[in-house]
Amino acid sequence: MIRVLFVCLGNICRSPLAEAIFDDKVKKLGFEQYFKSDSAGTSDYHIGELPDERTIRCAQANNISINHRGRQVNRVDFREFDYILAMDHQNLQNLNLMKSKYGFEEKEIHLIRDFVEGSQGLPVPDPYYGGEEGFHEIYQILDEAIDHFLNTIQERHRIYA
């Protein structure tokens, strides 16, 4: 089982949407037996909360089911997840500090857009302080990045339909 964790700041906008998109793609490919995913935030701002209403509406508009409660990244995540994907540089930096603190220096953490040729190093913008259009923009960004990530993982782990 390949375990993937998507991480943003509060775990109510970008990372739960990424998790939902990923799960939808995995299900459509018939690869549920190969993957387990989750999402978390580097902050404790929204622990136990449902995703932002705009995140939920965006997922629904794209016929994607979203079922998540906000949680914070913890020590166990560094041991349990094979791939940890950060949404932006601040979260990447926070995760790298946490992995050192918890003794997981060897754990690789990636920006999610690093899997998209020409988008390496680019963040997924935080739509929290904007309107609905920001959520649809990040949906497009995540949809593309997750396609590329899944292709990479399928090749790396030799998973074929």
C-alpha positions as CSV (number, residue, x, y, z in Angstrom):
1,M,0.0,0.0,0.0
2,I,1.4,3.4,-1.0
3,R,0.5,6.1,1.4
4,V,0.2,9.8,0.3
5,L,-0.3,12.8,2.6
6,F,-1.3,16.2,1.2
7,V,-0.4,19.2,3.4
8,C,-1.4,22.8,3.5
9,L,-1.6,25.3,6.3
10,G,-5.1,24.8,7.8
11,N,-6.3,21.7,6.1
12,I,-9.6,23.1,5.0
13,C,-8.9,24.4,1.5
14,R,-6.0,23.0,-0.7
15,S,-5.0,19.8,1.0
16,P,-8.5,18.3,1.5
17,L,-9.3,19.2,-2.1
18,A,-6.1,17.5,-3.3
19,E,-6.9,14.4,-1.3
20,A,-10.4,14.3,-2.8
21,I,-9.1,14.7,-6.3
22,F,-6.5,12.0,-5.8
23,D,-9.0,9.6,-4.3
24,D,-11.4,10.2,-7.2
25,K,-8.6,9.5,-9.8
26,V,-7.4,6.4,-8.0
27,K,-11.0,5.1,-7.9
28,K,-11.5,5.8,-11.6
29,L,-8.3,3.9,-12.4
30,G,-9.3,1.0,-10.2
31,F,-6.2,1.4,-8.0
32,E,-7.9,1.7,-4.6
33,Q,-6.0,-1.4,-3.4
34,Y,-2.7,0.3,-4.0
35,F,-3.2,3.7,-2.3
36,K,-4.2,5.3,0.9
37,S,-4.4,9.0,1.2
38,D,-5.0,11.7,3.8
39,S,-4.5,15.4,4.3
40,A,-3.3,17.5,7.1
41,G,-2.3,21.1,8.0
42,T,0.9,22.4,9.5
43,S,-1.1,24.7,11.8
44,D,-3.7,23.8,14.4
45,Y,-6.2,26.5,13.2
46,H,-9.0,24.2,12.0
47,I,-8.6,20.8,13.8
48,G,-11.9,18.9,13.6
49,E,-13.5,21.3,11.2
50,L,-15.1,20.4,7.8
51,P,-13.4,21.8,4.7
52,D,-14.2,25.4,3.8
53,E,-17.6,25.7,2.2
54,R,-16.0,27.0,-1.0
55,T,-13.8,23.8,-1.1
56,I,-16.9,21.7,-0.8
57,R,-18.7,23.6,-3.5
58,C,-15.7,23.3,-5.8
59,A,-15.5,19.6,-5.3
60,Q,-19.2,19.2,-5.9
61,A,-19.1,21.3,-9.0
62,N,-16.5,18.8,-10.3
63,N,-18.5,15.7,-9.2
64,I,-15.9,14.8,-6.5
65,S,-16.8,13.5,-3.1
66,I,-15.0,15.2,-0.2
67,N,-15.1,13.8,3.3
68,H,-12.6,15.1,5.7
69,R,-12.1,16.8,9.1
70,G,-9.2,19.1,9.6
71,R,-6.2,17.8,11.5
72,Q,-2.6,18.8,12.1
73,V,0.5,16.9,10.8
74,N,2.1,14.9,13.6
75,R,5.1,12.7,14.2
76,V,3.4,9.5,13.1
77,D,2.7,11.0,9.7
78,F,6.5,11.0,8.9
79,R,6.6,7.3,9.7
80,E,3.3,6.2,8.1
81,F,3.3,8.1,4.7
82,D,5.5,7.2,1.8
83,Y,4.9,10.5,0.0
84,I,4.3,13.9,1.7
85,L,3.3,16.6,-0.7
86,A,3.3,20.3,0.4
87,M,1.2,22.9,-1.3
88,D,3.6,25.8,-0.9
89,H,7.1,26.8,0.3
90,Q,6.1,27.8,3.8
91,N,4.5,24.4,4.4
92,L,7.4,22.7,2.9
93,Q,9.7,24.6,5.2
94,N,7.5,23.8,8.2
95,L,7.5,20.1,7.3
96,N,11.2,20.0,6.8
97,L,11.7,21.5,10.3
98,M,9.2,18.9,11.8
99,K,10.9,16.0,10.1
100,S,14.2,17.0,11.6
101,K,12.7,17.6,15.1
102,Y,11.0,14.1,14.9
103,G,14.1,12.3,13.6
104,F,13.0,11.6,10.1
105,E,15.8,13.5,8.3
106,E,15.8,11.0,5.4
107,K,12.1,11.5,4.6
108,E,11.6,13.3,1.2
109,I,9.0,16.0,1.1
110,H,7.9,17.5,-2.2
111,L,6.0,20.5,-3.5
112,I,3.0,19.0,-5.3
113,R,3.8,21.0,-8.5
114,D,7.3,19.5,-8.7
115,F,5.8,16.6,-10.7
116,V,4.6,18.9,-13.5
117,E,7.2,19.8,-16.1
118,G,7.7,23.6,-16.2
119,S,5.9,24.1,-12.8
120,Q,8.7,22.8,-10.5
121,G,9.1,25.0,-7.5
122,L,5.8,26.7,-7.9
123,P,3.2,26.8,-5.1
124,V,-0.5,26.1,-5.1
125,P,-1.8,29.5,-4.2
126,D,-3.9,29.7,-1.0
127,P,-7.4,30.7,-2.0
128,Y,-8.7,31.3,1.6
129,Y,-8.8,35.1,1.5
130,G,-10.3,35.3,-2.0
131,G,-13.5,34.3,-3.7
132,E,-14.9,31.2,-5.4
133,E,-12.7,31.7,-8.5
134,G,-9.6,31.0,-6.5
135,F,-10.9,27.6,-5.5
136,H,-11.6,26.8,-9.2
137,E,-8.1,27.9,-10.1
138,I,-6.5,25.6,-7.5
139,Y,-8.7,22.8,-8.6
140,Q,-7.2,23.1,-12.1
141,I,-3.7,23.3,-10.7
142,L,-4.2,20.3,-8.4
143,D,-6.0,18.2,-11.1
144,E,-2.9,18.6,-13.4
145,A,-0.4,18.1,-10.6
146,I,-2.1,14.9,-9.3
147,D,-2.2,13.5,-12.8
148,H,1.5,13.9,-13.1
149,F,2.2,12.7,-9.6
150,L,0.1,9.5,-10.2
151,N,1.9,8.9,-13.5
152,T,5.2,9.1,-11.7
153,I,4.1,6.8,-8.9
154,Q,2.6,4.3,-11.4
155,E,6.0,4.1,-13.2
156,R,8.1,4.1,-10.0
157,H,6.0,1.3,-8.4
158,R,5.1,-0.5,-11.6
159,I,1.3,-0.2,-11.1
160,Y,-0.6,-0.9,-14.3
161,A,-4.3,-1.1,-15.1
